[in-house]
Amino acid sequence: PDMYPGNCWAFKGSQGYLVVRLAMKIYPTAFAVEHIPKALSPTGTITSAPRNFSVYGLDDEYQEEGKLLGQYVYDEGGEPLQTFPVMDKSGNAFQIVELRVFSNWGHAEYTCLYRFRVHGKLA
């Protein structure tokens, strides 16, 4: 609900995934990931921020391997809110989107996601 340090969805280690069911089917155009800025971090670092991640579109929640929509890197030195365009231009519509995090910026115990947004056009 807010961007205070620690008010995140944390998962153990540096790899994890999040599956989101959208209110309606859309043609995804971009994704946004948000983490607290270094200035708000008690340690002055954001090593728990996701680093390498991919986003997939799924036809249903039981699908094991979705359609890869793009592979991205969250820049720890960049703005807290970073937007990434869809790389796959096939034009498929989805109601379920999966965010897979493959690494973070060095935190050994956990990774934090503060906000993940999906942008698109109604199908």
Order of alpha helices (4+ residues) and beta strands (2+ residues): beta-beta-beta-beta-beta-beta-beta-beta
